[in-house]
Amino acid sequence: MRGKSVLLIIGGGIAAYKSLELVRRLKDRGVSVRAIMTKAAAEFVTPLSVASLSGERVFQDLFSLTDEAEMGHIQLSRSADLVVVAPATADLMAKLAGGHANDLASTALLATDKAVLMAPAMNVRMWNHPATQRNLKTLKSDGVLFVGPNEGDMACGEFGPGRMAEPNEIASAIENYFRSDRGALDGVRALVTAGPTQEPLDPVRFIANRSSGKQGYAIADALARAGADTTLVSGPVEIAPPTGVWLLKVTTAREMLAACESALPADVAVCTAAVADWRPEITANNKIKKEKGAATPSIRLIENPDILATLAKHRQRPQLLIGFAAETEDVVAHAAAKRLRKGCDWIVANDVSPHTGIMGGERNTVHLITANGAENWPELAKSEVGSRLAARIAETLKGKAA
């Protein structure tokens, strides 16, 4: 990133203190930083602190005649290689989504011809409000990039999504934007599913599988690094979300299907999740008790929706639909049959027998099944599988566009 420049817009909120560390991390990477602070931001951190760390004057007033003579808001908004908003408050998101420009920050955002990366930060109820979610959808469709928000404890005492991404995460997202290999999937909307689903028997028990989600997360990371606007629909896993990926957390197969449909349209979908094939017909409202002398309870299972097959027949079917086949025998043959049965374009197959160590491990050996046959890939780190698959996706979509 050395030699790059960032215009940092600091919104008002308790998370503004993190902007100081972000400036320091960017300067350490050789990035020059100019900052705009909203009036509310100055209530949390001082312009002097930001100026001292950035080595540049801080801009605040839209109607400063001196600033307009020396660095007009148009020039300010276009002189950087990337515009970063951290923290991106609900107000700043709403202003940009609605095209409002009544202060220096919102005017610069509307006037810029450069990419914008937002790191949202707000109360969980504000983040989940339909208006904020509408604005988020609008901004993403306009090409605005996002990092976070994370889930956790709030300064207000509540818990949930809305915490601003940590400075190192934002710096990594900026670094990914400036990567030399970035751009292969610019303008592409990607959907990835990952992890297991959990189908509840009662409030404390569920049916699930051993999927760790690592391969799906690696693929989502590789797609995002290549420039794709990536949505990751994840079952319950203990993995930090990749930088620059929009994460939707779900538990059951039906929730995963609904989340996938909400993420459409997409140009490519990669369904790596190990979705439970069945769920209990009835979920007990209370814990099923083991009573002495009582008969063993009988659990009737019913079929879950087939997410891959549903996407294959969907009116907004992705141009490129990729499934995964986790097999324990006749891997390639079973995967080839699955590709035809599900109606997807590619199947990535692997042997998940216990001796392979793939479930929960860091490496994978896969076979890419297409209409042209099977490609046997060597054993690779799951991150390398993700990068290789992302490159094949970019090559294929580019060919379709031509």
C-alpha positions, 0 to 999 in steps of 0.5 A: 500500500506504500504510496497510496492515499486515503481520505478518512471520514470520521463520523460521530460515535464512541467508536471514533476513538478507533480511528486514531489507531486506524490512522497509525496503522495506515501510516505504518503501511506507508499510506498518506491519510487526510481526514474529514471530521463531522461535528459530532466526531469532534465530541469524541476525538479531537482534531488535534489528535487526528492531525498529529497522527496523520501529519495533515490538517483536519478538515471540518467546515464545508463553508471555510473560505480558506479551505475552499481556496486551498483544498476545495471539497471537490478536490478533497474528495477526489485527491485520494485513492480510496475514501474510508468512512470509519465510523460510518454512522447510521446518519452518514449511511442514510445521507449517502443512500439518499444523496444528501449533502449538507456538511463537508463529510456528506458533500465529499461522499457525494462528490467523490469519483473514488471507491468508498469503504464504510465501517458501520458502527451503531447500536444494535437496534439502529443497525437492525432497523429496516431503514438502516437495512434498506440504506445498506442494500442501496449502498451495496447496489451502488458499489459501496464496500463494507467491512463489519460491523462485528457482533459483541458488547456495545458501549450502551450495554446491549449485545449484537451486531453493530460494533465497528470492525477493529482497526486491523480489520479495516486496514486489512480491507484497505490493503485488500482493495489495493492488492495487485491481483484485485479486480478480477471479480470487480462488479461481480456479486457472489454468494457463499454458504458455509458450515453446518446447519443445526436442526433442533430436537428440543431447546437443548438438543439438535441434529448437526454434522461435523462441518467446520466451515473453514473451506467456505470461509476461505472461498468467501475470503478469496472471492472478496480479495478478487473484488467480488461483492461477497455475501457469506451465509454461515451456519454456526461456526467458530470462525472470524468472518473474512474481511470485506465480506457481508456475513449472514448468520443462520442456524437451520436449513430453512433459515439458510435458504431464506438468507440465500434468497434474500442475497439474490441476485448474484452472479455466482453462488458457491454452496459449500455448507453441509446442510442437514438433509432432515429435521425433526417433524416436531420440535419439543418446546421443553427439554425431552426428559429421560424418565426411568422406565419410560419408553425411548422417545421416537423421533420422526424426521422430515426432509429439509429444503434442498438449497442447491436445487432450489437456487438452480430453479430460481427465477434469479438463478446465478450465472454460475452455480457451484455445489459441494459434494462431501463423500466417503466412497466413489467420490467422483462418480457420486459427485458427477451424478449429483451435479446432474441431479441438482442442476448446478454448473460445477460440483467440488467434490472431496473425500470426508472419510474420518482418516482424511482429516478434512472435516475441521482440518486446514487442508483439502483434496478436491475434484472439480466436476464440470460438464467437461469432466473431472479435474483432480486437484492436488492436496492444498491448504483450504485457502489455496483451494479458495484462491484457485476456485476464485481464479477459475470463477473469474476466468469463466465469468469473463468468458461468458461476458465476452 
